[in-house]
Amino acid sequence: MARFSLKDSDEYYLSLSEQPKRFDADSPVTNVFFDDTNGQVFTVRSGGVTGVTVNGMDDKKCTSFRMEDKGPIISIKFSPDHKILAIQRNLEGQNATVEFANFKDLVPTNVEYSHTCKWKNAKILGFVWPRVNEIAFITDHGIELLQVLPDKKQLKTIKSTGFSGAWFSWCAQSNIILLAGNNGALLQPFSLNNSTITKLQKLEVEWSRPVMERDVFVLRLCGAAWCAVFRHAAAAPTVSGPTEVWLMPISGGGGAQHVLKTGLMGRFAVSVIDHLLVIHHQVNIPHYTLPIDILEMSLKKFKVCIKLIFTHNTSYAYFGAIFFFFSSLGLSPYLVGRNLPLFLVPLVRLPAGSLQPAELTPEA
């Protein structure tokens, strides 16, 4: 896990953990799942018969167990208190059912039950845990928020709302679900807080083609929820050249408030570390190893020294990472630099509030 700190030191670093978590790769007999709410990786071997390993940065919440193979798994996640395990399977005729298993001290108690969503002929796109003993089924018919009663092996509907969705993105830090309607032509956020579902203002996506699930992320920056959308030149005729990242506020609705130019093309992902937005770029470069780059910049009255350490030696390597720092005084993005071999680049700034692609210019 990467760390980013801006206090208690004269120098500040972004680096990979000295004790990384390792897990088996996905294979014909092993399936790997990531729970973004608890930050855990599930490794399921032979459907769980030969073992399920749960790994995360908190060793006290890591565990392993066995379970019966009842069919292919789509999603598997613990509740926030790790007392209930929820499993969604890819079974014909059971696309609207989620299985549950009670746990005590990270050990299964052999108490199992299941629940089917309220809409007939609905398909569950996924599920999330907004709170302890509360789970939300996200379906192609809408969202159903339920209370889980593990002692009674029952679930009770708290709230539901209808919406025709194709896929969704979830932010555990803000408890916000972004549902895509019309296969990505409409982005509709919902807030799951205080045991209720609140429909927020829809996001304006005035593009010729719908956005894809892999290009949409819900983030929390500086205490606010944002939607990050990757705009690729091939999918957006108004955008020429490399991919851009459009940041749209969830609470305020409307269009993009910031446009970040990556200077790259291909597949991307994002991470947030404090107020640092990290954009990962992945390309197929066999056996490529990135060296250590040290980038320095002046930000207001203090210096930030960011130490980048990436040593990938696999068939797929992260060729570049772009870092945008967001000040807590206001969302004014700074492009710190690109992690390219033997290159140090100067600080450049993107104007805040720009609705059109901004040109990168070195800051004086």
C-alpha positions as CSV (number, residue, x, y, z in Angstrom):
1,M,0.0,0.0,0.0
2,A,1.3,3.5,-0.9
3,R,1.7,6.1,1.8
4,F,1.5,9.9,1.4
5,S,2.2,12.3,4.3
6,L,2.4,16.1,4.5
7,K,3.2,16.6,8.2
8,D,5.7,15.6,10.9
9,S,8.6,15.6,8.6
10,D,10.8,17.9,6.5
11,E,10.6,15.6,3.6
12,Y,7.5,13.8,2.3
13,Y,7.4,10.6,0.4
14,L,5.1,8.5,-1.7
15,S,6.4,4.9,-1.7
16,L,5.3,1.3,-1.9
17,S,5.0,-0.6,1.4
18,E,8.1,-2.4,2.5
19,Q,5.9,-5.4,3.4
20,P,3.5,-5.8,0.5
21,K,0.6,-8.3,0.6
22,R,1.0,-11.2,-1.8
23,F,-1.7,-13.5,-3.1
24,D,-2.1,-16.1,-5.8
25,A,-2.9,-14.9,-9.3
26,D,-6.1,-15.6,-11.1
27,S,-6.1,-19.0,-12.9
28,P,-8.5,-21.7,-14.1
29,V,-8.7,-23.1,-10.5
30,T,-8.2,-19.8,-8.6
31,N,-10.5,-16.8,-8.5
32,V,-9.4,-13.4,-7.0
33,F,-11.8,-10.8,-5.8
34,F,-11.3,-7.4,-4.2
35,D,-13.5,-5.8,-1.5
36,D,-12.9,-2.1,-1.8
37,T,-15.0,-1.3,1.3
38,N,-12.7,-3.3,3.7
39,G,-9.7,-3.2,1.5
40,Q,-9.3,-7.0,1.3
41,V,-8.4,-9.5,-1.4
42,F,-10.3,-12.8,-1.5
43,T,-8.5,-15.8,-3.1
44,V,-10.9,-18.6,-3.8
45,R,-9.4,-21.9,-4.8
46,S,-11.6,-24.6,-6.4
47,G,-14.8,-22.7,-5.5
48,G,-13.7,-22.7,-1.9
49,V,-13.4,-26.4,-1.4
50,T,-9.6,-26.2,-1.1
51,G,-9.6,-22.9,0.7
52,V,-10.5,-19.2,0.8
53,T,-7.8,-16.8,1.8
54,V,-8.7,-13.2,2.9
55,N,-5.8,-10.8,2.9
56,G,-5.5,-7.1,3.7
57,M,-3.2,-4.5,5.3
58,D,-4.7,-5.2,8.7
59,D,-3.3,-8.6,9.8
60,K,-6.0,-8.8,12.6
61,K,-8.7,-9.1,9.9
62,C,-6.9,-11.6,7.7
63,T,-8.3,-15.2,7.7
64,S,-8.7,-18.4,5.8
65,F,-11.4,-21.0,5.7
66,R,-13.1,-23.6,3.5
67,M,-16.6,-23.6,2.1
68,E,-18.8,-25.8,-0.2
69,D,-18.6,-25.1,-3.9
70,K,-22.1,-24.1,-4.9
71,G,-21.3,-22.5,-8.2
72,P,-19.2,-19.8,-9.8
73,I,-18.7,-16.7,-7.6
74,I,-19.3,-13.2,-8.9
75,S,-18.6,-11.3,-5.7
76,I,-17.7,-12.1,-2.1
77,K,-17.4,-9.5,0.7
78,F,-17.4,-9.3,4.5
79,S,-19.6,-6.9,6.4
80,P,-17.7,-4.0,8.0
81,D,-17.5,-5.9,11.4
82,H,-16.5,-9.2,9.6
83,K,-19.3,-11.1,11.2
84,I,-21.3,-11.8,8.0
85,L,-20.0,-13.0,4.7
86,A,-22.1,-12.3,1.6
87,I,-21.6,-14.2,-1.7
88,Q,-23.1,-13.6,-5.1
89,R,-23.0,-16.5,-7.6
90,N,-23.5,-16.8,-11.3
91,L,-26.2,-19.4,-11.4
92,E,-29.0,-19.7,-14.0
93,G,-32.3,-18.7,-12.5
94,Q,-30.7,-17.3,-9.4
95,N,-29.4,-13.9,-10.6
96,A,-31.4,-12.1,-7.9
97,T,-30.1,-14.0,-4.9
98,V,-27.3,-13.4,-2.4
99,E,-26.0,-16.0,0.0
100,F,-24.9,-15.2,3.6
101,A,-22.8,-17.0,6.2
102,N,-22.3,-16.0,9.8
103,F,-18.8,-15.7,11.3
104,K,-17.4,-15.4,14.8
105,D,-13.8,-14.3,15.4
106,L,-13.2,-14.7,11.6
107,V,-14.3,-18.4,11.7
108,P,-17.5,-19.6,10.0
109,T,-20.3,-20.8,12.4
110,N,-21.9,-23.0,9.7
111,V,-25.1,-20.8,9.9
112,E,-26.1,-20.0,6.3
113,Y,-29.1,-18.4,4.6
114,S,-30.0,-16.5,1.5
115,H,-32.2,-13.6,0.3
116,T,-33.8,-12.7,-3.1
117,C,-34.3,-9.1,-4.1
118,K,-37.9,-7.7,-4.2
119,W,-38.1,-7.2,-8.0
120,K,-39.2,-10.2,-10.0
121,N,-37.0,-11.1,-13.0
122,A,-34.3,-8.6,-11.7
123,K,-30.6,-9.2,-12.0
124,I,-28.3,-8.2,-9.2
125,L,-25.4,-6.2,-10.6
126,G,-23.6,-6.3,-7.3
127,F,-23.9,-5.5,-3.6
128,V,-22.3,-3.2,-1.0
129,W,-22.2,-2.9,2.7
130,P,-23.0,0.8,3.7
131,R,-23.1,0.0,7.4
132,V,-22.8,-2.9,9.8
133,N,-25.8,-5.2,9.3
134,E,-27.0,-3.1,6.3
135,I,-26.5,-4.3,2.8
136,A,-27.6,-2.8,-0.5
137,F,-28.5,-4.9,-3.6
138,I,-27.8,-2.9,-6.8
139,T,-30.0,-4.4,-9.6
140,D,-31.0,-3.5,-13.1
141,H,-34.3,-2.5,-11.6
142,G,-33.0,-0.2,-8.8
143,I,-31.5,-0.3,-5.4
144,E,-32.8,-2.2,-2.4
145,L,-31.4,-1.4,1.1
146,L,-31.8,-4.2,3.6
147,Q,-31.1,-4.9,7.3
148,V,-29.4,-8.2,8.0
149,L,-30.6,-10.0,11.1
150,P,-27.9,-12.7,11.5
151,D,-29.4,-14.4,14.6
152,K,-32.7,-14.8,12.8
153,K,-31.1,-15.6,9.5
154,Q,-33.3,-13.0,7.9
155,L,-33.1,-9.8,5.9
156,K,-35.7,-7.0,6.1
157,T,-36.2,-4.3,3.5
158,I,-35.5,-0.8,4.8
159,K,-35.8,1.3,1.7
160,S,-35.9,0.8,-2.1
161,T,-35.9,3.0,-5.2
162,G,-36.4,2.2,-8.8
163,F,-33.9,2.9,-11.5
164,S,-33.0,1.1,-14.7
165,G,-29.2,0.6,-14.5
166,A,-26.6,-1.2,-16.5
167,W,-23.7,-1.0,-14.1
168,F,-22.5,0.9,-11.1
169,S,-19.5,2.4,-9.3
170,W,-19.2,2.6,-5.5
171,C,-17.4,4.9,-3.1
172,A,-17.2,3.4,0.4
173,Q,-15.7,6.6,1.9
174,S,-18.8,8.6,0.9
175,N,-21.4,5.7,0.8
176,I,-22.3,6.9,-2.7
177,I,-23.5,4.6,-5.6
178,L,-23.2,5.9,-9.2
179,L,-25.7,4.0,-11.4
180,A,-25.3,4.1,-15.2
181,G,-28.6,4.4,-17.1
182,N,-29.0,3.8,-20.8
183,N,-25.8,1.8,-20.9
184,G,-23.7,4.7,-19.7
185,A,-25.4,7.7,-21.3
186,L,-26.8,8.8,-17.9
187,L,-24.9,8.8,-14.6
188,Q,-27.2,8.9,-11.6
189,P,-25.7,9.1,-8.0
190,F,-27.4,7.9,-4.9
191,S,-26.4,8.4,-1.3
192,L,-26.8,5.5,1.2
193,N,-26.5,7.2,4.6
194,N,-28.6,7.1,7.8
195,S,-30.4,4.0,6.6
196,T,-32.0,5.6,3.7
197,I,-31.5,6.1,-0.1
198,T,-31.2,9.7,-1.4
199,K,-31.3,10.4,-5.1
200,L,-28.8,13.1,-5.9
201,Q,-28.6,15.4,-8.9
202,K,-27.7,13.5,-12.1
203,L,-24.3,14.2,-13.8
204,E,-24.3,15.8,-17.2
205,V,-22.5,13.6,-19.7
206,E,-22.8,15.4,-23.0
207,W,-20.8,13.0,-25.1
208,S,-21.6,11.3,-28.4
209,R,-21.0,7.8,-26.9
210,P,-21.9,6.3,-23.5
211,V,-19.1,5.9,-21.0
212,M,-17.9,2.5,-20.0
213,E,-17.8,1.0,-16.5
214,R,-14.0,0.7,-16.5
215,D,-13.7,4.4,-17.2
216,V,-15.8,5.7,-14.3
217,F,-14.7,6.1,-10.6
218,V,-16.3,7.7,-7.6
219,L,-13.7,9.3,-5.4
220,R,-13.5,11.3,-2.1
221,L,-11.1,14.3,-2.3
222,C,-10.8,17.0,0.4
223,G,-13.9,15.8,2.1
224,A,-16.1,15.8,-1.0
225,A,-17.3,13.2,-3.4
226,W,-16.2,13.4,-7.0
227,C,-16.8,11.4,-10.2
228,A,-13.7,10.8,-12.3
229,V,-14.4,9.9,-15.9
230,F,-11.7,8.9,-18.4
231,R,-12.3,10.4,-21.8
232,H,-10.5,8.6,-24.6
233,A,-10.0,10.2,-28.0
234,A,-11.5,7.2,-29.8
235,A,-14.8,7.5,-27.8
236,A,-15.0,11.3,-27.8
237,P,-14.6,13.1,-31.1
238,T,-14.3,16.5,-29.3
239,V,-11.2,15.3,-27.6
240,S,-8.1,15.0,-29.7
241,G,-5.0,13.1,-28.7
242,P,-4.3,11.5,-25.3
243,T,-6.8,10.6,-22.6
244,E,-8.2,13.2,-20.3
245,V,-9.7,12.8,-16.8
246,W,-12.8,14.9,-16.1
247,L,-13.7,15.5,-12.5
248,M,-17.3,16.3,-11.7
249,P,-18.6,17.0,-8.2
250,I,-21.2,14.6,-7.0
251,S,-23.1,16.9,-4.6
252,G,-23.2,19.9,-7.0
253,G,-24.1,18.1,-10.1
254,G,-23.5,19.8,-13.4
255,G,-20.5,19.3,-15.7
256,A,-16.8,18.9,-15.2
257,Q,-15.1,21.3,-12.8
258,H,-11.5,20.1,-13.6
259,V,-9.9,18.6,-16.7
260,L,-6.7,16.7,-16.2
261,K,-4.6,15.9,-19.2
262,T,-2.6,12.6,-18.9
263,G,-0.6,12.9,-22.0
264,L,-1.0,9.1,-22.5
265,M,-3.4,6.7,-24.2
266,G,-4.5,3.2,-23.1
267,R,-6.0,1.6,-19.9
268,F,-6.1,3.6,-16.7
269,A,-7.1,3.3,-13.0
270,V,-7.1,5.8,-10.1
271,S,-6.1,5.8,-6.4
272,V,-6.6,8.5,-3.8
273,I,-4.0,9.0,-1.0
274,D,-5.1,11.9,1.3
275,H,-5.3,14.8,-1.2
276,L,-3.2,13.1,-3.8
277,L,-4.9,11.7,-6.9
278,V,-2.8,9.0,-8.5
279,I,-3.6,8.0,-12.1
280,H,-2.1,4.6,-13.1
281,H,-1.4,3.8,-16.7
282,Q,-0.9,0.2,-17.7
283,V,0.6,-1.0,-21.0
284,N,2.0,-4.3,-22.2
285,I,5.8,-4.1,-21.9
286,P,7.3,-7.5,-21.2
287,H,9.9,-7.5,-18.4
288,Y,10.1,-3.8,-18.0
289,T,11.5,-2.4,-14.7
290,L,11.0,1.2,-13.7
291,P,13.9,3.0,-11.9
292,I,13.6,5.3,-8.9
293,D,12.6,8.9,-9.7
294,I,12.7,11.7,-7.2
295,L,10.5,14.7,-8.1
296,E,10.5,18.0,-6.1
297,M,8.1,20.9,-6.3
298,S,7.3,24.0,-4.3
299,L,3.7,24.2,-3.1
300,K,2.8,27.4,-1.2
301,K,5.3,27.8,1.6
302,F,6.7,24.3,1.9
303,K,8.5,21.8,-0.2
304,V,7.1,18.4,-1.1
305,C,9.5,15.7,-2.0
306,I,7.9,12.7,-3.6
307,K,9.9,9.5,-3.8
308,L,8.6,7.1,-6.5
309,I,9.6,3.5,-6.2
310,F,8.2,1.1,-8.8
311,T,10.1,-2.1,-9.6
312,H,7.7,-4.2,-11.7
313,N,9.2,-7.1,-13.6
314,T,6.1,-8.8,-15.0
315,S,4.5,-9.2,-18.4
316,Y,2.3,-6.2,-17.6
317,A,4.0,-3.2,-16.0
318,Y,2.9,0.2,-14.9
319,F,4.7,2.4,-17.3
320,G,3.6,5.6,-15.8
321,A,1.9,7.2,-12.9
322,I,0.6,10.8,-12.8
323,F,0.1,12.6,-9.6
324,F,-2.3,15.5,-9.0
325,F,-2.2,17.2,-5.6
326,F,-5.4,18.8,-4.4
327,S,-5.0,21.6,-1.8
328,S,-7.3,21.4,1.2
329,L,-7.9,25.2,0.7
330,G,-9.4,24.6,-2.7
331,L,-9.4,22.1,-5.5
332,S,-6.6,23.4,-7.6
333,P,-4.9,20.4,-9.3
334,Y,-1.1,20.3,-9.7
335,L,0.5,17.9,-12.0
336,V,3.6,16.8,-10.1
337,G,5.1,14.6,-12.8
338,R,5.2,11.5,-14.8
339,N,7.2,8.5,-13.6
340,L,9.2,7.8,-16.8
341,P,12.7,6.4,-16.9
342,L,15.4,8.9,-16.0
343,F,13.1,11.9,-16.5
344,L,12.4,14.7,-14.1
345,V,9.7,17.1,-15.2
346,P,8.9,20.6,-13.8
347,L,5.7,21.5,-11.8
348,V,2.8,22.4,-14.1
349,R,-0.6,23.7,-13.1
350,L,-4.1,23.2,-14.5
351,P,-6.5,26.1,-14.0
352,A,-9.2,25.4,-11.4
353,G,-12.7,25.3,-12.7
354,S,-11.8,24.8,-16.4
355,L,-14.6,23.3,-18.4
356,Q,-12.5,22.8,-21.5
357,P,-9.2,20.9,-21.8
358,A,-6.4,23.0,-20.2
359,E,-3.0,23.4,-21.7
360,L,-0.1,22.4,-19.4
361,T,2.3,25.2,-18.7
362,P,5.3,25.3,-16.3
363,E,4.5,27.4,-13.2
364,A,6.7,30.4,-12.6
